[in-house]
């Protein structure tokens, strides 16, 4: 598995952001002809918490309000994360709601320092945004729209929620595997006061559909279903080609040669930048 990072521009309107996402998916689909695009948090045959992919949502907030909005977003983030889950298998076996979310690697339980990089939500040192890192990739545009609308409504809330990181970390041990727990359902009910987030998205995460496809047919068919969903709106049909070591080497070389300087700069800023 090789994750490809795609970043959108900065947007104030969700419809513009979604149009940007579809446009970039279209460009990527054309560039990736011959390969399979598998928009899941972790490949179903692996058990590797650091070899994952995700959807990160950045929220711009004035510095004076960042910690309050961070806590408010963290209060409801598990509800949205259940709806975003799509990584139900690991090491060729059914794992639960999301292997990637449950196994700390590039994310994990919240720490006292919100700027520490590898946790579910951070305050980005590089950008000064609140970054929700917990979501699995979200190929379904309708699902992504609801999650973004909810994030926007939570961020716009002017009150202060009684967030407790110890409670958050304890509960994440359950819902990352089970999905809808009594605690998640209670948080969802509270969320309705800020945004009418559909319970159907929690009851029917893409994780369940891909699990059924893998169980009833094969992991490859589950991947094909995820790719089919991701390609909706791009009008670019899949064009899979046999594996080629030459294309692998030249593709990696061409991809990283022009990006390594920025990747090094980005990594430095994310660890040592100032907010």
N, C-alpha and C positions, 0 to 999 in steps of 0.2 A: 504494500500500500504506500502511495506517495500522496500526501496532502498538498493541495495547491491552494495558496491563500489568494483570495480575491477581495479587494476592498472597494467599496462604493465611494462616491463623493459625499459631501456633507449636505444634508437635506433638512428642511423645516417641515415639509409635508410628506406624509407617509406614501401617498400615491406616487410622488416623484421618486422616492427611494425605491419603491417596488419596480417602477419602470426602469430605473438604473440597474437593479439586480437582474431583471430579465434581459436587458441589453448586454450585460456582462456575461451572463450565462450563454447567450447566443454566440458571442465572440469566442468564449472558451470552447463551446461545443464544436464550432467550426475548426478551431485550432487543434482540438483533441480527436479529430477523425482517426479512426483505427483503434482507439482505446475505449474501454468501458469507464464511464463516470459513475461512481458508487457513492452517493451522498448520505453516508451513514457515519455515526460517531466512531465506530470501530468495526473492522472487518470481522465477520462471524467466525472465521477459522482461527483467529489469533487470540491470545491472552496477553496483551501488551498495553498497559495503561498510558504509556507515553507515545504510542503509535496511533494517534486518534485524529479526528477532525471535528469541527464545531462551528456554530454560528455565534459570533460575538456582536453584541449590540452596544454601541457607545451612545451615551446620553450627555449632552452638553449642559452643564449646570454652573451658575456663578459660584466662585470659590467659597463664599460665605455660607452657601446652602448645601455644599456637596455632602457633608457627613449626614445631615438630616435626610436628604433625598436618597443617599446610599442606604441608610437603614430602612427607609420606607420601601425601596425596591427589594432589598433583601427579605423584608417581611413577606412579600408575595411571590418572590422569584420561584420558590418550589412549585407553586401552582402552575405557573407558566412552563416550568421545566418538564413537568409531567406531560403536558400537552405537546411539548417539543420532542419527546423521546423517540428514538428510532434505532437503538442498538441492543436488541434483546438477546443476542447470542454471543458467546465467547468460547474459544477453543472447540468449536464445532458442537456446542451444547447450548440449550436454552438457559439463559442466565437470569432473566427477570426484565424489569422495565428498561434499564439502560446500564450496560456494563461500563461504558465510558463515565457516566455520572457517578456510579457507585464506587469505582476504583480510583482513588486519588492518583493523579499523574500530572497532567497539565492544568488541573483544577483540584478542588478539594474543600474540606471544611474551612470555615471562615476563621481568620486569625484576628488578633487585636490590632494589627497593623493593616489597614485597608489598602495600602500601597504594595503589599507583598504580592508578587506576580501570580503565583500558582495557587489560586483559590477561586471559588465560584463567582465572586464579584470583587472588583478592585477599583481603586481610584488610579487611573493610568498616569504614571509619571511622565510618559512621553507626550500624551495629548491633554492631560488635565480633565479628562472625561470620566464619568462613571461607566465602567465596562462590565457588562454582564457576560461572563465567559461560560456559564453553566449549560447553555442550550446545545443539544445535539444539532447537526445540520438540519435545516428546515426546508425541504424541497417544495412542499406544498405552499403555493402563494396565498391561498385563502387562510391557511393556518398561520403563516407568518404575519399576515395583515392583522389578524386578531391579537396576536402576541404583541406586535408593535403598538397597536391601539391601546392595549392594556398598560404597556410600559409607559406610554405617553401620559395616560391618565394618572397613573401612580406618581410619576415624576412631577406632574402639575399640582398634585395635592399639597395644600399649604399647611396641613397639620403635621403632627409628629406621632408616629406609631410606636408602640412599646415593643421595640425589637430586642430580642435576646439571642445573642450569638450562640450561647451554650445550648439553648433549646433548639435552635436551627441545626446545629451540628449533630445533636442527638437524633433528631427526627429524620435527617437526611440518610441515616443508616437504614431506615425502613422504606421511605417512599421511593428512593432510587431503585429499589428492587420490586416493591409491591405496587407502586403506582398510587392509586387513590387509597389513602389511609384515613382514619377518622380525623387526624390532624390536618391533612390536606383538604378534606371536605370542609372542615371548619374555616380554614383560611380562604377557600373558594367562596364560601358564603359571605365572609367579610369583604372580599374583593368586589362583590356585586354592588356594594354601596358606592364604589368608585367607578367601576366599569362592568357592564353586563357580559362578562366573559362566559362563553358557552360551555356548559358541563360536558357536552358531547365531545369536545376536543380532548378532555381528560379521560373520558370513558372509552374513546376510540383513537388512541395515539397511533401514529404510523408504526410504532414499535410492534403493536399487535398484528397489524396487517402483514408486516414482513416476517414476523414469527410464524404466522399461519402459512405463508408461502414457503418458507424454509422447511417447515415440518411436513406439509402436504406434498411438496415436490422436491425442491433442492435449494441449497444456499444460492446457487447461481440464478435460479428463478426469482429469488427474493431480491438479489442485486438488480436484475433486469426490471423488476417492478419499481424499485427505487429510482433507477435511471429514467424509466419512462415518465415518472412523475416530475422529476427534475427538468426534463426536456420540454414539458408542456409550456407553450408560449414562445419557444425558441424557433419552432418550425425547422429544426435540424434533426433529421433522423439518425439513429445510431448506425455506425459503419465499422463494425468490429473486424480487426485483422489478426492473423496469427501472431504469436509472440515473436519478436525479433530482437536479438541482443544488440545488433547494430543500431536499431532505432532507439533502444533503451539508452545506450551510451550517448548517442548524439543528441537525443532529446534532453537528457539530464544536463549535458554540457552546455547546450544552447540556453536552457532555462536558467541555470545558476550563474553562468559567466557574467551576464549583464546585471544580475540581482545581488550578488554577494556583497558589494560595497554597501548598498542600502540595507541589506539584512543585518550586516554587522553594526551599522549606525543605529538601526531600529532596536536591536538587542541591547546595545549600550544605553540608549535613552530609556528603555523600559525598565532597566535595572537601576540606573543611576541618574535619571532625569529628575527635575524638580517640578512640583505642582504648584 
